[in-house]
Amino acid sequence: KEQDLYKSYTLSEVIYELKKLRVVTLNSGKSYLTEISKKQRMLFEKFGVPIPVAP
């Protein structure tokens, strides 16, 4: 509400957008984070959350 996100996004749209993030773990044990879209980056910035990196 503080960031005026309610004007352009509903709560379900925000959750849907952030649900798309995935961590892929290969047989070798390496983990990769799927690509972060512009919308996802914007949402992380608006919420003041650091952009995630692969573990």
LINFEN-V679380 format. One record per residue. RES is the residue in one letter. PHI is phi in whole degrees, -180 to 180 (none if undefined). PSI is psi in whole degrees, -180 to 180 (none if undefined). Layout:
{{RES	PHI	PSI} {RES	PHI	PSI}}
This chain:
{{K	none	-40} {E	-64	-29} {Q	-96	8} {D	60	29} {L	-71	-26} {Y	-63	-18} {K	-74	-29} {S	-121	-14} {Y	-136	143} {T	-91	166} {L	-60	-41} {S	-66	-33} {E	-67	-40} {V	-64	-47} {I	-63	-43} {Y	-59	-44} {E	-65	-41} {L	-78	-22} {K	-68	-18} {K	-72	-18} {L	-69	135} {R	-138	150} {V	-110	125} {V	-106	126} {T	-111	125} {L	-86	167} {N	-60	-29} {S	-73	-10} {G	99	-9} {K	-74	140} {S	-113	141} {Y	-131	141} {L	-93	134} {T	-64	162} {E	-60	140} {I	-96	124} {S	-76	169} {K	-61	-42} {K	-62	-44} {Q	-64	-44} {R	-60	-44} {M	-62	-43} {L	-64	-43} {F	-61	-42} {E	-65	-44} {K	-62	-37} {F	-84	-7} {G	73	28} {V	-102	132} {P	-62	144} {I	-67	128} {P	-68	152} {V	-125	159} {A	-65	143} {P	-67	none}}
